[in-house]
């Protein structure tokens, strides 16, 4: 090969490497931007899920509170029984008749 042809091939190769490098950098930058957008979406989803979790924990605490239970029971017409209206049932076992009394531990 002649020196002129070899230098011409090296120039073409270097130009191709530079063009490929430019495209690789552009592809890498676009990939980084798309990952940033995806990460932002996931962070927004995480924030929404954390808010939902806090709301559900607050709702659970409200539903399990004694005051809330008492208010819901009163809304349904339920209340604590009077002592005179309570009777105790003692299980004998099997299909036998059950014993009942107004006194505890009869």
N, C-alpha and C positions, 0 to 999 in steps of 0.2 A: 504494500500500500504506500501510497505517496503521502508525505507529510501534510499536504493541503487537504486531502480527503479525510485524514484522521482528525485534524483540527475542526473540520466542518462537522463531522459526526459527534465530536465532543461538544461543540456548541449546541447542536440540536438536542443532544442528551441533557445538557444543563438547562436548556430552555424548557424541555419537557419536565424535568425535575422541579424547576421553579413553578411552572403552571400547576403541576400536581400538588406541590406544597401549598400554593395559594388556595386551591380547591379543598385540600385537607383542613386548612385553618378555617375556611368559611364553613365547612361541614361541622367541625368541632364547635365553633361558636354557635351555630344554629342548634346543635344538640344541647349545649349548655343552656341556651335560652328556653328550649322546650322543657328541659328538666326543671328549670327555675319556675316555669308556669305550673308544671305538675306539682312541684313542691308547695307552691303557694295555694293551689287548690286543696292539697291534702292538709295543709295547716288550717285552712278555713273550715274544712270538714271536721278536723280535730276540735277546733274551737266550738263548733256547733254541737258536737257530741258531748263535750265537757259541760256546756250550758244545759243540755238536755239531762245529763246525769245529775247536775245540781238541782234542776227542777224536780226530777223524780225523787231524789233524796229528801227534798223539802216536802213533797207531797206524801211520801211514805211516813215521815216524821209526824206530819199533820194527821194522817189517818190512824197512826198508832198511839197518838197522845190520849191520855185518859180523859181530858176535857172534851176532845173531839169525839171520842167514843160515847161519852155520856150525852153529848148534844145530838148525835145521830140516833141514839137509842130513844131519847125523848121525842125526837121527830117521828119515830116509828111507833110511838105510843108505849114504849117499853120503859120499865123502871125497876128499881130494887124492890124485891118482895118484902112485904111486912112480915114480921116474926110470927105473928099469929096465923098467917096463911101458908107457912112453910111446913111440909111434911116430908118425912124421910122414908125411903123404901129400902128394905133389906133384902138382898138377893139370897135365895135359899139354894138355888142351883137347879139345873135341868128345866123341866116343864112344870115344876111345882108352883103353886100359888105364891105370890110375893106378899111379904108382911109390910105393913105401913103403920107409921105412928107419927104423932106430932112431936115426939121427944127424940132427941138424938141419942144413938147408942142404946136403944131399948132392948 
